[in-house]
């Protein structure tokens, strides 16, 4: 299948950026891909070519193709796209630290007995309160 180089490079850039690429199993020529501005047919055929060379691993589930870039595929795409060695896919990068502040002893509002569910559950219960289930009390409202 003849494929324009610009289209091929768009597909290659997307897979090297994310490390994973998905496409629906719809090979009709007028269907566009969801994430790349090209035909879905071009994406599927390009990825099948990379799979036959051993540069991607394919998983097919629920009429959707999932392609995962291998180490050989990373080096191949770096050579084809003329990328430096420090460009790596998002699936290979180590996860970033979570910088959100959850409060606690270090900062934020102090976590104590009054600001959680446990304060509600462990709150004081008077012995004679209605519905407390205290022994010797009528829990049915006098309908025994």
C-alpha positions in Angstrom: 0.0 0.0 0.0 1.3 3.4 -1.0 1.4 5.7 2.0 2.6 9.4 2.0 5.7 10.0 4.1 4.0 12.8 6.1 1.3 10.4 7.1 3.8 7.7 8.0 5.8 10.2 10.1 2.7 11.3 11.9 1.9 7.7 12.9 5.5 7.1 13.9 5.7 10.3 16.0 2.5 9.4 17.9 3.7 5.9 18.7 7.2 7.1 19.9 5.6 9.8 22.0 3.1 7.5 23.8 4.6 4.1 23.4 1.2 2.7 22.8 -1.2 3.2 19.9 -4.8 2.0 19.5 -7.1 1.8 16.5 -10.5 0.3 15.8 -10.8 -2.6 13.5 -12.5 -0.6 10.8 -10.6 -0.6 7.5 -13.1 1.4 5.5 -11.1 4.1 3.6 -13.3 7.0 4.7 -13.0 6.4 8.5 -10.5 8.7 10.3 -8.4 7.7 13.3 -9.5 9.1 16.7 -6.1 10.6 17.7 -4.1 11.1 14.5 -5.3 13.3 11.6 -5.2 10.5 9.1 -7.2 7.5 7.9 -7.7 4.6 10.2 -6.7 2.3 7.3 -3.3 3.9 7.1 -2.7 3.5 10.8 -3.6 -0.2 10.9 -1.5 -1.0 7.8 1.5 0.9 9.1 1.3 -0.8 12.4 1.0 -4.2 10.8 4.1 -3.5 8.9 6.0 -2.6 12.1 4.6 -5.7 13.8 5.9 -7.9 11.0 9.3 -6.4 11.5 9.1 -7.1 15.3 9.1 -3.4 16.3 5.7 -3.5 18.0 3.7 -6.1 19.9 0.0 -6.3 19.0 -3.0 -7.1 21.3 -6.4 -7.5 19.7 -9.4 -7.2 22.0 -13.1 -6.2 21.4 -12.5 -5.1 17.7 -9.7 -2.8 18.8 -6.0 -3.1 18.0 -3.5 -2.2 20.7 0.2 -1.9 19.7 3.0 -1.6 22.2 6.4 -0.4 21.1 9.4 -2.7 21.8 13.0 -1.7 22.5 14.0 -2.5 18.9 11.1 -0.4 17.7 12.3 2.6 19.8 15.7 2.5 18.2 14.3 2.0 14.7 11.9 5.0 15.0 14.7 7.1 16.4 16.8 6.4 13.3 13.9 6.9 10.9 12.7 10.2 12.5 16.3 11.4 13.3 15.5 11.8 17.0 18.1 12.1 19.7 18.7 9.3 22.2 17.1 11.2 25.1 13.6 10.9 23.5 11.8 8.0 25.1 8.1 7.0 25.0 5.8 7.8 27.9 5.5 4.1 28.8 9.3 3.8 29.4 9.6 7.0 31.5 9.5 6.5 35.3 6.3 7.8 36.9 6.3 11.3 38.2 6.0 11.9 41.9 2.6 13.0 43.1 3.0 16.6 44.3 -0.6 17.1 45.6 -0.8 18.1 49.2 -3.0 15.8 51.2 -2.6 17.6 54.5 -1.3 15.8 57.6 1.5 16.6 59.9 3.7 18.3 57.3 1.3 20.9 56.1 -2.3 21.7 55.5 -5.1 21.5 58.0 -4.3 19.3 61.0 -6.0 16.0 60.8 -7.7 15.3 64.1 -10.8 13.7 65.4 -13.2 16.3 64.2 -12.6 16.2 60.4 -13.1 12.6 59.4 -15.6 9.8 59.3 -14.0 8.2 62.3 -15.0 11.2 64.4 -18.6 10.5 63.5 -18.3 6.8 64.2 -16.4 7.2 67.4 -18.4 10.2 68.8 -19.8 10.0 72.3 -23.1 8.2 72.6 -25.2 9.0 75.6 -26.6 5.9 77.4 -30.2 6.9 77.3 -30.5 8.4 73.8 -33.3 7.1 71.7 -32.2 4.5 69.2 -28.9 3.9 71.0 -29.8 0.3 71.7 -28.9 0.6 75.3 -29.9 -2.5 77.4 -33.0 -2.1 79.4 -34.5 0.6 77.1 -37.5 0.1 74.9 -36.2 0.2 71.4 -39.5 -0.4 69.7 -41.1 2.9 70.9 -43.3 1.1 73.4 -44.8 -1.3 70.9 -43.7 -4.6 72.6 
